[in-house]
Amino acid sequence: MQQRFMLTAEKQALSRLLEITKDRDNHQAARVANFLLAWWDPEKYGRFDFLDGWALDESIRRDLVTVFDLISHVASYPDTLGYKEQFVSLVRAYRPDMTE
């Protein structure tokens, strides 16, 4: 598989998902965080339950699908793409017992 760079639409979708996780009062935020952390390290931070997609708004599901496609094509972890700080923040917020 040939590695490729992130497309603008993919960066935007990822940014929106990361922004959602900052609103801990939003019932969808934890589900989005689970998805993103499963990308970074599913063995350590847990895997994503695709049935959680049922509880997400349509726009969030579209962003999730876009980022899933990104993950499939970019063949890199988020920290190697320049998102380490954001993902460390996710761990602190959603897996405080596992801080980096």
C-alpha positions as CSV (number, residue, x, y, z in Angstrom):
1,M,0.0,0.0,0.0
2,Q,1.4,3.4,-1.0
3,Q,1.3,6.0,1.7
4,R,-0.4,9.3,0.8
5,F,-0.9,12.7,2.4
6,M,-4.1,13.9,4.1
7,L,-6.6,15.6,1.9
8,T,-8.1,18.9,3.0
9,A,-11.5,17.3,3.5
10,E,-9.9,14.6,5.7
11,K,-8.1,17.2,7.8
12,Q,-11.3,19.1,8.3
13,A,-13.3,16.0,9.3
14,L,-10.6,15.0,11.8
15,S,-10.5,18.6,13.2
16,R,-14.3,18.5,13.6
17,L,-14.2,15.2,15.4
18,L,-11.4,16.4,17.7
19,E,-13.5,19.5,18.5
20,I,-16.5,17.3,19.4
21,T,-14.4,15.5,22.0
22,K,-13.8,18.7,23.8
23,D,-17.5,19.0,24.8
24,R,-17.7,16.4,27.5
25,D,-21.4,17.3,28.0
26,N,-22.1,16.0,24.5
27,H,-23.2,12.4,24.7
28,Q,-21.5,11.8,21.4
29,A,-18.1,13.0,22.5
30,A,-17.1,9.8,24.3
31,R,-18.0,7.7,21.3
32,V,-16.0,9.9,19.0
33,A,-13.1,9.8,21.4
34,N,-13.3,6.0,21.4
35,F,-13.1,5.9,17.7
36,L,-10.1,8.2,17.5
37,L,-8.2,6.4,20.4
38,A,-8.8,3.1,18.7
39,W,-6.9,4.5,15.7
40,W,-3.9,5.5,17.9
41,D,-3.6,2.3,19.9
42,P,-6.6,-0.1,20.1
43,E,-4.7,-2.6,22.3
44,K,-4.0,0.1,24.9
45,Y,-7.0,2.4,24.6
46,G,-9.7,0.0,23.5
47,R,-11.4,-0.7,20.2
48,F,-14.3,1.1,18.6
49,D,-17.8,-0.5,18.7
50,F,-19.3,0.2,15.3
51,L,-22.8,0.1,16.8
52,D,-21.9,3.3,18.6
53,G,-22.4,4.9,15.2
54,W,-26.1,4.4,15.7
55,A,-26.0,7.1,18.5
56,L,-24.1,9.7,16.4
57,D,-25.6,12.5,14.4
58,E,-25.5,12.1,10.6
59,S,-22.8,14.8,10.2
60,I,-20.6,13.2,12.8
61,R,-21.1,9.8,11.1
62,R,-20.0,11.3,7.8
63,D,-16.9,12.7,9.4
64,L,-16.2,9.4,11.1
65,V,-16.5,7.6,7.7
66,T,-14.1,10.2,6.1
67,V,-11.6,9.7,8.9
68,F,-11.9,5.9,8.6
69,D,-11.1,6.2,4.9
70,L,-8.2,8.4,5.8
71,I,-6.9,5.8,8.3
72,S,-7.2,3.1,5.7
73,H,-5.2,5.0,3.1
74,V,-2.7,7.1,5.0
75,A,-1.2,4.0,6.8
76,S,0.0,6.1,9.7
77,Y,-0.8,6.7,13.3
78,P,-2.2,10.2,14.2
79,D,0.8,11.2,16.2
80,T,3.1,10.7,13.2
81,L,0.8,13.0,11.2
82,G,1.2,15.9,13.6
83,Y,-1.7,15.2,16.0
84,K,0.2,13.9,19.0
85,E,-0.8,16.8,21.3
86,Q,-4.5,16.4,20.4
87,F,-4.4,12.7,21.0
88,V,-2.5,13.0,24.3
89,S,-5.3,15.4,25.4
90,L,-7.8,12.8,24.4
91,V,-6.1,10.2,26.6
92,R,-6.0,12.7,29.5
93,A,-9.7,13.4,29.1
94,Y,-11.1,10.0,28.4
95,R,-8.5,7.6,29.8
96,P,-7.0,9.5,32.7
97,D,-5.6,6.3,34.3
98,M,-3.6,5.7,31.1
99,T,-1.9,9.1,30.6
100,E,1.1,9.2,28.3
